[in-house]
Amino acid sequence: QDLNAGCGVMSDEVPEEFKLGQAFYNGYKDYRTALYGSKTPTAEEVAELTKRFEAIAAAVERVDVFSSNESLEDVATGDLKYVLVPFILGELTQQCNDISKRLAALKSAQVSFRIFISRCEQFEIVTRDDIEAMDREEPLDAGSRRNEKLARAKRKREFEQKIDGFLEMKKRLKGDEYAWGGMPEEVEREMILAMATKAACDAADHIQMIKDEIPMLEMMMARGGPDAPPVKAEAPPKKPWMVAIKDPYELQQMWRDRVFQPGHALPTVSLEEYAQWEMEQMQEREANKPAIKNEEEEPDSGDEKATKKARDWDDWKDDNPKGAGNKMTNMG
């Protein structure tokens, strides 16, 4: 099932030579303008932008920018910004206002938010309170829910102020607040982590709103859609469709199905860009390597003893083949 058919997804082909870094720069700038600017974007603008971020997400998955066994320290600063891609795609997808397609759009948006939160949890950049709130099956009482939202809103404001300071610094240094790089690496890294942490707070709010809206949309569609007349008696509502973050493999498959959808051309990363990306990765790994001794010049005496012991054991096995000492031979 295509969760986005007709709502934020277009079938136009994307260029074969897909420059990931440039695509993300352009896409992020347009996303911020569209969703956080003063002008409300049209459905066509959101659909075109969604298509672009689907292409970006597919490229990120194709070159395995993030590995499931990596820690935050393992991720190069130049790649860290791509952790925002699923969140951005989720925000774009939930912009769908076509009521007949909104249920499918919200389900798709929830997958995007969940894979984003899953990566944030892996990199330890999301609070345990937000994770528990997203996985909570029973709703809180009104007072507790209000306190939870107020605490999250306070954290969001703190990170917004921090991010604004970084963007202002970037604008002074490079003349473009959306340009990536150009600042000391530790500052750039801190800025991206602040963006991801603030986005995790937003994702928790988005998922809660989706959890509230999906049951109403499911009831509406069960009646025959938005134009169907109301019915007198409603069946007891079943548990609404939700994505549990505790199912990481299923979640990852749903995400890959989301970004590698059939029916429209998928992007490729050029060999030149992939080679450049690998070179940058290698250079960063080399720069972070601690100085080590030359093992050939200063051999480890423990290693020599272990090697000699292994060779002696091999010699003994050659002189004493398996079964040579077995006195209980089969006489039958």
HUPEBEL-V830774 format. One record per run of one state. SS is the DSSP state (alpha for helix, beta for strand, coil for the rest). FROM is the first residue (numbers start at 0). LEN is the number of residues. If there is no record, write none. Layout:
ss = [SS,SS]
from = [FROM,FROM]
len = [LEN,LEN]
This chain:
ss = [coil,beta,coil,alpha,coil,alpha,coil,alpha,coil,alpha,coil,alpha,coil,alpha,coil,alpha,coil,alpha,coil,alpha,coil,beta,coil,alpha,coil,alpha,coil]
from = [0,17,18,19,36,42,62,71,74,76,93,101,122,127,135,141,174,184,222,247,259,268,269,270,288,300,319]
len = [17,1,1,17,6,20,9,3,2,17,8,21,5,8,6,33,10,38,25,12,9,1,1,18,12,19,13]
